[in-house]
Amino acid sequence: MKRVFNLPQTALMPFSDIEEPRPTLVVTSAPAWGAVKRHLRGLKIADRLEVTEATTQQWDDLLSLMEIRNSVMLDRPLEVIYAIGGGLVADAAKYMAQKLDLPITVLPTALSVDAFITAASGIRRDGCVYYIETKVPENLVLDLDIIAAAPAHIRAAGITDVMSIATGSWDWKFAHEQGKNPPGMEFIPWVYDNAQSILNGVLDCAEAAGRSDRDGLKTLYDCLAMEVQLCNQVGHARPEEGSEHYFAYCAENFTGHGWPHGDLVGPGIMIMSKLQGQDPGRLESALKACNVPLDRIPTEITDKTLKNLPSYCKKHGLAFGLAHTL
């Protein structure tokens, strides 16, 4: 059965107003928890797990440790999961929520990615990122003051997951012209046009979002949500994922894990848009406005990534794009 996923129900409210009476498993990271725990006195925390890796092995290990730790607390079973932090935390929490058959509420501490609202979790395996179906969070709480106070380089870095429409949609159309879109990923002109409209929206809000303007941050979230739902409707991510993401996945093998998503995808957008013959000026201005670093990757790693990219794409079965032809 083919399913069309939805978006979480979103509440715009301060974290400090949350009152959660159910025994709660908090899934978080050390930096995120340290930044916002004082605002979350309304949670009835039964256990807390800190995630550091995008692997199902670590997530399963954490669940096993939790089960051992809580074996004496069977009279107070967990009833809900709260994911507090960034994209890695959200992905891990969605995986755990599926395994434990629990509802999940996501509390993003920065608008760093679109993982807060997708039905899949990204994992690292064999030097690439793969997406496994998990579940859509039932609820998301958006505290714009918390997000505005996040470190500048991650605060609005999720703009890269919308701006990748510029290069991802180009790849999608290019693959169509080459007859290389597989069944189920056929090029749809009206979807392409809608993606461009969302791209224009996020470019317009970039300066405001980057300077912590609350309306700008809300518009960035709206664009993330519309990008995700557009992909939900067609059942794949071709309108927004292409060679720029492939560059990021491949480069991570040379930079090492732990880099923020935007630090890799942002340069990928710039490099691929130029190779595609697009004018990168407006894209560069938007990325810089949102404080996405474009010069962090050393030149030698960029060169090595581009040299390896065609074989890397074929090895991992990535959907056809310009990266395959370099």
C-alpha positions as CSV (number, residue, x, y, z in Angstrom):
1,M,0.0,0.0,0.0
2,K,1.4,3.4,-1.0
3,R,0.9,6.0,1.8
4,V,1.0,9.8,1.6
5,F,2.5,11.0,4.9
6,N,1.2,14.1,6.8
7,L,3.0,16.8,8.8
8,P,3.0,17.0,12.6
9,Q,0.5,19.2,14.3
10,T,2.4,22.3,15.1
11,A,2.0,24.6,18.1
12,L,3.7,28.0,18.4
13,M,4.3,28.4,22.1
14,P,7.1,28.7,24.6
15,F,8.7,25.5,25.8
16,S,8.1,26.8,29.3
17,D,4.3,26.5,28.8
18,I,4.4,22.8,28.1
19,E,2.6,20.7,30.7
20,E,3.2,17.0,30.1
21,P,1.7,14.6,32.7
22,R,2.6,11.4,30.9
23,P,5.9,9.5,31.8
24,T,8.3,10.8,29.2
25,L,11.4,9.5,27.5
26,V,13.5,12.5,26.5
27,V,15.8,11.9,23.5
28,T,18.3,14.8,23.2
29,S,21.9,15.8,22.8
30,A,24.1,17.2,25.5
31,P,24.4,20.8,24.0
32,A,20.6,21.0,23.3
33,W,19.6,19.7,26.7
34,G,22.0,22.1,28.4
35,A,20.6,25.1,26.4
36,V,16.9,24.5,27.1
37,K,16.4,22.2,30.1
38,R,15.5,25.1,32.4
39,H,12.5,25.8,30.2
40,L,11.1,22.2,30.5
41,R,10.0,21.9,34.1
42,G,6.6,20.8,32.8
43,L,7.9,17.5,31.6
44,K,7.4,14.4,33.7
45,I,10.8,12.8,32.7
46,A,11.1,9.1,33.3
47,D,14.3,8.7,31.4
48,R,16.7,10.6,29.2
49,L,18.9,9.4,26.3
50,E,21.6,11.4,24.6
51,V,22.3,10.6,21.0
52,T,25.7,11.1,19.3
53,E,25.6,8.9,16.2
54,A,23.3,8.4,13.2
55,T,23.3,4.6,13.4
56,T,20.6,2.2,14.3
57,Q,23.3,0.3,16.3
58,Q,23.7,3.1,18.7
59,W,20.0,3.8,18.9
60,D,19.3,0.1,19.7
61,D,22.1,0.1,22.3
62,L,20.6,3.1,24.0
63,L,17.1,1.5,24.1
64,S,18.7,-1.7,25.5
65,L,20.4,0.3,28.3
66,M,17.2,2.1,29.0
67,E,15.3,-1.1,29.3
68,I,17.8,-2.5,31.8
69,R,17.9,0.7,33.8
70,N,14.1,0.8,34.0
71,S,13.5,-2.8,34.6
72,V,12.6,-2.0,38.2
73,M,10.1,0.7,37.1
74,L,7.5,-1.4,35.3
75,D,4.7,0.2,37.3
76,R,5.4,3.5,35.4
77,P,5.7,2.6,31.7
78,L,6.7,5.3,29.3
79,E,3.8,6.9,27.4
80,V,5.4,9.5,25.1
81,I,8.8,10.5,23.6
82,Y,10.0,14.1,23.4
83,A,12.8,14.8,20.9
84,I,14.7,17.9,22.0
85,G,17.5,19.2,19.8
86,G,18.5,19.0,16.1
87,G,18.1,16.7,13.2
88,L,20.1,13.8,14.6
89,V,18.0,13.8,17.7
90,A,14.7,13.9,15.7
91,D,15.8,11.0,13.5
92,A,16.8,8.9,16.5
93,A,13.6,9.7,18.4
94,K,11.4,8.8,15.4
95,Y,13.2,5.4,15.2
96,M,12.8,4.8,18.9
97,A,9.1,5.9,18.8
98,Q,8.4,3.4,16.0
99,K,10.2,0.5,17.9
100,L,8.4,1.3,21.2
101,D,5.1,2.1,19.5
102,L,4.9,5.5,21.3
103,P,3.8,9.0,20.2
104,I,6.5,11.6,19.7
105,T,6.6,15.3,20.2
106,V,9.5,17.2,18.6
107,L,11.0,20.4,20.2
108,P,13.6,21.8,17.7
109,T,16.2,24.0,19.2
110,A,17.2,25.4,15.8
111,L,15.8,25.2,12.3
112,S,18.8,23.3,11.1
113,V,17.2,20.6,8.9
114,D,13.8,19.3,7.7
115,A,14.1,16.0,9.7
116,F,11.7,17.3,12.4
117,I,8.8,16.8,10.1
118,T,9.6,13.9,7.8
119,A,8.6,10.2,8.0
120,A,12.1,8.9,7.6
121,S,15.3,8.8,9.6
122,G,18.7,9.3,8.0
123,I,21.4,6.8,9.0
124,R,25.1,6.5,8.0
125,R,26.0,3.2,6.5
126,D,28.9,2.2,4.3
127,G,30.0,5.8,3.8
128,C,26.6,7.1,2.6
129,V,23.4,8.4,4.1
130,Y,20.4,6.2,3.7
131,Y,16.8,7.0,4.7
132,I,14.7,4.4,6.5
133,E,11.0,4.8,7.0
134,T,10.2,5.4,10.7
135,K,7.2,7.7,11.5
136,V,6.0,11.3,11.4
137,P,6.0,13.0,14.8
138,E,2.5,13.5,16.1
139,N,3.3,17.0,17.5
140,L,5.9,19.7,17.1
141,V,6.4,22.7,19.4
142,L,7.9,25.8,17.8
143,D,9.4,28.2,20.3
144,L,10.7,31.0,18.1
145,D,12.5,32.7,20.9
146,I,14.5,29.5,21.6
147,I,15.3,29.2,17.9
148,A,16.3,32.8,17.6
149,A,18.8,32.3,20.5
150,A,20.4,29.3,18.8
151,P,24.0,29.5,17.5
152,A,24.1,31.6,14.3
153,H,25.6,28.9,12.1
154,I,22.7,26.4,12.8
155,R,19.8,28.7,13.7
156,A,18.5,28.8,10.1
157,A,20.7,26.3,8.4
158,G,17.6,24.3,7.4
159,I,17.4,26.8,4.6
160,T,19.8,24.4,2.8
161,D,17.1,21.7,2.7
162,V,14.8,24.1,0.8
163,M,17.4,25.8,-1.3
164,S,18.5,22.4,-2.5
165,I,15.4,22.7,-4.7
166,A,17.5,24.9,-7.0
167,T,19.9,22.1,-7.8
168,G,17.8,19.0,-7.0
169,S,15.0,20.0,-9.3
170,W,17.5,20.8,-12.0
171,D,18.8,17.3,-11.7
172,W,15.3,15.9,-11.8
173,K,14.6,17.7,-15.0
174,F,18.0,16.8,-16.4
175,A,17.4,13.1,-15.6
176,H,14.0,13.3,-17.4
177,E,15.7,14.7,-20.5
178,Q,18.2,11.9,-20.4
179,G,15.5,9.3,-19.9
180,K,17.0,8.2,-16.6
181,N,14.3,8.8,-14.0
182,P,13.2,5.4,-12.7
183,P,9.6,4.3,-12.4
184,G,7.9,6.2,-9.6
185,M,10.1,9.3,-10.0
186,E,8.8,10.5,-13.3
187,F,9.2,14.3,-13.9
188,I,6.0,16.2,-13.2
189,P,6.0,19.8,-14.5
190,W,3.5,21.2,-12.0
191,V,5.4,19.7,-9.1
192,Y,8.6,21.3,-10.5
193,D,6.8,24.7,-10.7
194,N,5.5,24.4,-7.1
195,A,9.0,23.6,-5.9
196,Q,10.4,26.8,-7.6
197,S,7.7,28.8,-5.8
198,I,8.8,27.4,-2.4
199,L,12.4,28.1,-3.3
200,N,11.5,31.7,-4.1
201,G,9.7,32.0,-0.7
202,V,12.7,30.8,1.2
203,L,15.1,33.1,-0.7
204,D,12.8,36.0,0.2
205,C,12.9,35.2,4.0
206,A,16.6,34.4,4.2
207,E,17.8,37.7,5.5
208,A,15.1,38.0,8.1
209,A,15.6,34.4,9.3
210,G,19.3,34.8,9.5
211,R,19.1,37.8,11.8
212,S,16.6,36.0,14.2
213,D,13.5,37.9,13.1
214,R,10.6,35.8,14.4
215,D,8.5,36.3,11.3
216,G,11.5,35.3,9.1
217,L,12.0,32.2,11.2
218,K,8.3,31.3,11.0
219,T,8.4,31.7,7.2
220,L,11.5,29.5,7.0
221,Y,9.6,26.8,8.9
222,D,6.6,27.2,6.6
223,C,8.9,26.7,3.6
224,L,10.4,23.6,5.2
225,A,6.9,22.2,5.8
226,M,5.8,22.9,2.3
227,E,8.9,21.3,0.8
228,V,8.4,18.2,2.9
229,Q,4.7,17.9,2.1
230,L,5.3,18.4,-1.6
231,C,7.7,15.4,-1.5
232,N,5.2,13.5,0.6
233,Q,2.6,14.0,-2.1
234,V,4.8,12.6,-4.9
235,G,6.4,9.9,-2.8
236,H,10.0,10.8,-3.3
237,A,12.5,13.6,-2.7
238,R,13.7,14.4,-6.3
239,P,12.3,17.9,-6.2
240,E,14.7,18.9,-3.4
241,E,17.5,16.3,-3.3
242,G,20.2,15.9,-6.0
243,S,23.8,16.4,-6.6
244,E,24.2,18.9,-3.8
245,H,23.3,16.3,-1.2
246,Y,25.4,13.7,-3.0
247,F,28.3,16.0,-2.7
248,A,27.6,16.4,1.1
249,Y,27.3,12.6,1.6
250,C,30.6,11.9,-0.2
251,A,32.5,14.8,1.4
252,E,31.7,13.5,4.8
253,N,33.9,10.6,4.2
254,F,36.8,13.0,4.0
255,T,35.8,15.6,6.6
256,G,34.8,13.1,9.2
257,H,31.4,12.8,10.9
258,G,29.9,15.4,13.1
259,W,29.8,18.3,10.8
260,P,26.4,20.2,10.7
261,H,24.3,19.2,7.7
262,G,24.2,22.8,6.3
263,D,28.0,23.1,6.4
264,L,28.2,20.4,3.8
265,V,25.0,20.9,1.8
266,G,25.5,24.7,1.5
267,P,28.8,24.4,-0.4
268,G,27.2,21.6,-2.4
269,I,24.5,23.9,-3.6
270,M,27.0,26.5,-4.6
271,I,29.3,24.1,-6.4
272,M,26.6,22.2,-8.3
273,S,24.6,25.3,-9.3
274,K,27.7,26.7,-11.0
275,L,28.4,23.4,-12.7
276,Q,24.7,23.3,-13.8
277,G,25.2,26.7,-15.4
278,Q,22.9,28.5,-13.0
279,D,23.5,32.0,-11.7
280,P,24.5,31.3,-8.1
281,G,24.4,35.0,-6.9
282,R,21.0,35.0,-5.2
283,L,21.7,31.5,-3.7
284,E,25.0,32.6,-2.2
285,S,23.5,35.8,-0.7
286,A,20.7,33.7,1.0
287,L,23.1,31.2,2.4
288,K,25.4,33.9,3.7
289,A,22.4,35.7,5.2
290,C,21.6,32.6,7.2
291,N,25.2,32.3,8.3
292,V,25.8,29.0,6.5
293,P,29.6,28.7,6.2
294,L,30.6,28.3,2.5
295,D,34.4,28.1,3.0
296,R,34.8,25.6,5.8
297,I,35.6,22.6,3.5
298,P,39.3,22.6,2.5
299,T,40.0,22.9,-1.2
300,E,41.7,19.6,-1.3
301,I,38.7,17.8,0.1
302,T,36.4,19.6,-2.3
303,D,38.6,18.5,-5.2
304,K,38.8,14.9,-3.9
305,T,35.0,14.8,-3.4
306,L,34.3,16.0,-7.0
307,K,36.8,13.5,-8.4
308,N,35.2,10.6,-6.5
309,L,31.6,11.7,-7.0
310,P,30.6,9.9,-10.2
311,S,31.7,6.5,-8.9
312,Y,30.3,7.2,-5.5
313,C,26.9,7.9,-6.9
314,K,26.9,4.7,-8.9
315,K,28.1,2.6,-6.0
316,H,25.3,3.8,-3.7
317,G,22.6,3.8,-6.4
318,L,21.8,7.5,-6.1
319,A,19.1,8.9,-8.4
320,F,20.7,10.2,-11.6
321,G,21.9,13.8,-11.6
322,L,24.8,16.0,-12.8
323,A,27.1,14.4,-10.2
324,H,27.0,11.1,-12.2
325,T,28.4,12.9,-15.3
326,L,31.3,14.9,-13.8
